[in-house]
Amino acid sequence: MISAEQVAFYREQGYVVVDDVIGPELLARMQRVIDELTDKARGVTEHNDVYDLEPTHTPSNPRVRRIKKPHLVDAVFREALKSPVLVDVLRKLIGPDVRLHGSKLNVKAPRYGSPVEWHQDWAFYPHTNDDILAIGLMLDDVAPENGPMLVLPGTHKGPTYDHHSEGRFCGAMDPTACDLDFSKAVACTGRAGSASFHHVRLVHGSAQNTSDRPRQLLLYECAAADAWPLVNFTTLEEFDSRMMFGSPTIQPRVTDVPIRMPLPPALNQGSIYENQSAVRSRYFEVKAAAT
Ligand SMILES: O=C(O)CCC(=O)C(=O)O
């Protein structure tokens, strides 16, 4: 369970890391499923509904960058959402009624796992209020050398930055065009089974994994049930099928939050990695991938 100090830290800094959210048995079962999914990427030639592929992927040498919506791919990825620690944290940080917005598994394989440029999740999915966060469940031990998620503390209280390039959404901030000191970024590290919780408006990103250890991060985006999306609403039935606990509502809570719409849509659709391929200037270096 998390303490009042940890809750206060999240409110002030915009993130908190909590140890031992899930245990070794569930981690091992998740790993088996990921290994099977990676093996099934053999023969896949392009991004699809399940796989986002590394630029150096080939059908005979499969390199998966992301598994999309893992909670829909295998039940094992829904189990973590029932962890009592995780539910306790969500109740304390978001409230009694919580809906899953989405999920993704960033694989960040040893030696070549791609970087993610600086961004705010809020730029992708603005809602009527910002009681929304992403959980980053660490499936491996995460240390400074294997591409941890980096956060800029306190930025969740600031503006929504421009995530456009050439007049279209591109899912990344231009690091040369904003007044932020990226050297102040903090790495979210921990042993496997730990999780970071970061506010939807917090600026974050991560470097390429050039180490020889994997850094798999399973991300769940969770929103207060009365936060209604301003983009990509499907149907009420689908929306409410994602309730994690508590009750849904048809009365959105509207608060004074800075919004920029992710429109016109990104030229390269499919994932943040694809969106960000259109960014003007990159912050994170991409080293030639080892074979
Ligand atoms: O995998 C990471 O380190 C960053 C994840 C992230 O911010 C994202 O995929 O939106």
The ligand as a MOL file (V3000), in Angstrom:
LIG
                    3D

  0  0  0     0  0            999 V3000
M  V30 BEGIN CTAB
M  V30 COUNTS 10 9 0 0 0
M  V30 BEGIN ATOM
M  V30 1 O 9.0000 3.1420 -22.9120 0
M  V30 2 C 9.3260 4.2350 -22.4410 0
M  V30 3 O 10.3660 4.4060 -21.8430 0
M  V30 4 C 8.4480 5.4420 -22.5960 0
M  V30 5 C 7.0510 5.0620 -22.8060 0
M  V30 6 C 6.1590 6.1390 -23.2710 0
M  V30 7 O 6.2490 7.2430 -22.8330 0
M  V30 8 C 5.1510 5.8380 -24.2730 0
M  V30 9 O 5.2240 4.7900 -24.9230 0
M  V30 10 O 4.2430 6.6720 -24.4350 0
M  V30 END ATOM
M  V30 BEGIN BOND
M  V30 1 2 1 2
M  V30 2 1 2 3
M  V30 3 1 2 4
M  V30 4 1 4 5
M  V30 5 1 5 6
M  V30 6 2 6 7
M  V30 7 1 6 8
M  V30 8 2 8 9
M  V30 9 1 8 10
M  V30 END BOND
M  V30 END CTAB
M  END
